[in-house]
């Protein structure tokens, strides 16, 4: 039994590190987002703004990809390993909520990754901000449901 606890700690303790790195990338994404959102308008040819938008796009794609292809899978595996049927059901609903915000992020990236037309950026940032707020809240609930809930079982 002690060996199983040790294996669980080794296995799921690594999930904490994955989540920590992911949340650090979320913080960087938010900083970039807020810096751009502080502007009330953007002018054509504003090279600094174009660079900032491209940085935001890259951070956004990296963050969304890490969630879909790394973090959510690890959380689901952890819930399965602990036999957390209720948590997995909640996660399924949360994933649908998260998935709905992915389209907004991808559309934003597709629109701004290769353009210098920033005429609709203020409105698009507003829409992206709403999607990110929804996404972050759902992700936090998923972490709480499938990871934090099992911390005592790892000790």
C-alpha positions as CSV (number, residue, x, y, z in Angstrom):
1,X,0.0,0.0,0.0
2,X,2.8,2.4,0.8
3,X,4.4,1.6,-2.6
4,X,1.1,2.5,-4.3
5,X,1.0,5.8,-2.5
6,X,4.5,6.5,-3.5
7,X,3.7,5.7,-7.1
8,X,0.6,7.9,-7.0
9,X,2.6,10.8,-5.6
10,X,5.3,10.4,-8.3
11,X,2.7,10.1,-11.0
12,X,0.3,12.8,-10.1
13,X,2.8,15.1,-8.4
14,X,4.1,15.7,-11.9
15,X,0.6,16.9,-12.9
16,X,1.1,19.8,-10.4
17,X,4.2,20.8,-12.3
18,X,2.4,20.7,-15.6
19,X,-0.4,22.8,-14.2
20,X,2.0,25.3,-12.6
21,X,3.9,25.8,-15.9
22,X,0.5,26.1,-17.7
23,X,-0.8,28.7,-15.3
24,X,2.5,30.7,-15.6
25,X,1.9,30.8,-19.4
26,X,-1.7,31.9,-18.6
27,X,-0.2,34.8,-16.6
28,X,2.0,35.9,-19.5
29,X,-1.0,35.7,-21.8
30,X,-3.0,37.9,-19.5
31,X,-0.2,40.4,-19.2
32,X,0.0,40.7,-23.0
33,X,-3.8,40.8,-23.3
34,X,-4.1,43.6,-20.7
35,X,-1.3,45.7,-22.3
36,X,-3.2,45.6,-25.6
37,X,-6.6,46.1,-24.0
38,X,-5.4,49.3,-22.4
39,X,-5.5,51.0,-25.8
40,X,-8.7,52.5,-26.8
41,X,-7.8,52.6,-30.5
42,X,-5.1,51.5,-32.9
43,X,-3.7,53.3,-35.9
44,X,-2.6,51.8,-39.2
45,X,1.1,51.2,-39.3
46,X,1.5,51.0,-35.6
47,X,4.4,48.5,-35.7
48,X,4.6,48.1,-31.9
49,X,0.9,47.2,-31.7
50,X,1.3,44.8,-34.6
51,X,4.2,43.1,-32.8
52,X,2.2,43.0,-29.5
53,X,-0.8,41.4,-31.3
54,X,1.4,38.7,-32.9
55,X,3.0,38.0,-29.5
56,X,-0.5,37.7,-28.0
57,X,-1.5,35.4,-30.8
58,X,1.5,33.1,-30.2
59,X,0.9,33.0,-26.5
60,X,-2.8,32.3,-27.1
61,X,-2.2,29.4,-29.4
62,X,0.5,27.9,-27.1
63,X,-1.8,28.2,-24.1
64,X,-4.9,26.8,-25.8
65,X,-2.8,23.9,-27.3
66,X,-1.2,23.0,-24.0
67,X,-4.6,22.8,-22.4
68,X,-6.1,20.6,-25.1
69,X,-3.1,18.4,-25.7
70,X,-1.5,18.1,-22.3
71,X,-3.2,19.5,-19.3
72,X,-6.8,18.3,-19.8
73,X,-5.6,14.8,-20.7
74,X,-3.5,14.6,-17.5
75,X,-6.5,15.8,-15.4
76,X,-8.8,13.2,-17.0
77,X,-6.2,10.5,-16.5
78,X,-5.9,11.5,-12.8
79,X,-9.7,11.4,-12.4
80,X,-9.8,8.0,-14.0
81,X,-7.0,6.7,-11.8
82,X,-8.8,7.8,-8.7
83,X,-12.1,6.4,-9.9
84,X,-13.7,9.8,-9.7
85,X,-16.8,9.2,-11.7
86,X,-18.6,12.4,-10.5
87,X,-15.5,14.5,-11.2
88,X,-15.2,13.1,-14.7
89,X,-18.8,13.9,-15.4
90,X,-18.3,17.4,-14.2
91,X,-15.1,17.7,-16.3
92,X,-17.0,16.6,-19.4
93,X,-19.4,19.5,-19.0
94,X,-16.6,21.9,-18.2
95,X,-14.7,20.7,-21.3
96,X,-17.7,21.6,-23.5
97,X,-17.7,25.1,-22.0
98,X,-13.9,25.4,-22.6
99,X,-14.2,24.0,-26.1
100,X,-16.7,26.8,-27.0
101,X,-14.1,29.4,-26.2
102,X,-11.5,27.7,-28.4
103,X,-13.2,28.9,-31.6
104,X,-13.0,32.5,-30.4
105,X,-9.2,32.1,-29.7
106,X,-8.5,30.4,-33.0
107,X,-10.5,32.9,-34.9
108,X,-8.7,35.8,-33.2
109,X,-5.3,34.1,-34.0
110,X,-6.3,33.5,-37.7
111,X,-7.4,37.1,-38.1
112,X,-4.5,38.8,-36.5
113,X,-1.5,36.5,-36.9
114,X,-0.6,37.8,-40.4
115,X,-2.4,41.1,-40.7
116,X,-1.6,44.7,-40.1
117,X,-5.3,45.8,-40.2
118,X,-6.0,46.6,-36.6
119,X,-9.2,48.5,-37.2
120,X,-11.4,46.0,-35.4
121,X,-8.9,45.0,-32.7
122,X,-10.6,46.8,-29.8
123,X,-13.9,45.0,-30.4
124,X,-12.1,41.7,-31.1
125,X,-10.1,42.0,-27.9
126,X,-13.3,42.6,-26.0
127,X,-14.8,39.4,-27.4
128,X,-11.6,37.5,-26.7
129,X,-11.6,38.8,-23.1
130,X,-15.1,37.5,-22.5
131,X,-14.1,34.1,-23.9
132,X,-10.9,34.0,-21.9
133,X,-12.7,34.8,-18.7
134,X,-15.2,32.0,-19.3
135,X,-12.3,29.6,-20.3
136,X,-10.2,30.4,-17.2
137,X,-13.1,29.9,-14.8
138,X,-14.0,26.6,-16.4
139,X,-10.4,25.5,-16.4
140,X,-10.0,26.4,-12.7
141,X,-13.1,24.4,-11.8
142,X,-11.7,21.4,-13.8
143,X,-8.4,21.6,-11.9
144,X,-10.2,21.8,-8.6
145,X,-12.5,18.9,-9.6
146,X,-9.9,16.5,-11.0
147,X,-6.6,17.5,-9.3
148,X,-7.0,19.5,-6.2
149,X,-9.8,17.1,-4.9
150,X,-7.3,14.2,-4.9
151,X,-4.3,16.0,-3.2
152,X,-5.1,14.4,0.2
153,X,-5.1,10.9,-1.4
154,X,-1.5,11.6,-2.6
155,X,-0.2,12.4,0.8
